[in-house]
């Protein structure tokens, strides 16, 4: 529960699709307070002392896992980083049995990343503990979209009416899906740029413009959000070569100059420099890629805090 008594409706955050505009704004507003905490000399508050958070990552992660761990520690929770490779999962224990065991050990919040879409939803149904989706297959990555929205609002104050382009492998990107839901809910004009093979049909609402030409798509946009090519999820050739991909879809300084002056450049990471983005752009003053990482801690503190309140 927030200081004003506002709450999330559900005990879990498995997708942005399930959050209302009010709930998204509640999380973003709560994160502002935690960002201030993180700017102090002593970056820790006793807010969730006595709670236990478990990081259950079945896929690699640098940013999300570390950020959730730091967020939990800044709130004074006990954090367990569950090591899948050193657990009884390798002896054949099922996902549900593993999760139920973690709950029996006292977990209040389970943060899960998994290669299969829908796994967080399955756990949310089986557990009394809160479940947070840290990325499920090609479905959603809700806290990434929340930290992206928070970062955009750091520069523009409001997302309503901004022209935001998401570029690249939309088909396999859970970051893109969560961002589409989040940014549309907050009133942005979203456009998708990429090859036809990597932009799915059916997902997109009629308000979203699609561009199969990078130069046309970038014109007059306020924010460009680049995506990693998800090689590990591609079961066939969606484009001829990475050189060809870079030639058509790579973000260069020349292409960035087509956007509004000072347009914000984002990337959820990890980046493939020289494939979807050149270093001159990734490291430019217009890039907020590292700011996104920093903001992830405050946003995840807000999510942990609000879910703890939700569970009473
Ligand atoms: N953005 C993101 O999910 O990065 P990691 O895979 O490093 O967590």
Boltz pocket constraint, residues with backbone or C-beta under 6 A from the ligand:
constraints:
  - pocket:
      binder: B
      contacts: [[A, 60], [A, 61], [A, 62], [A, 63], [A, 64], [A, 65], [A, 134], [A, 135], [A, 141], [A, 144], [A, 268], [A, 269], [A, 270]]
      max_distance: 6.0
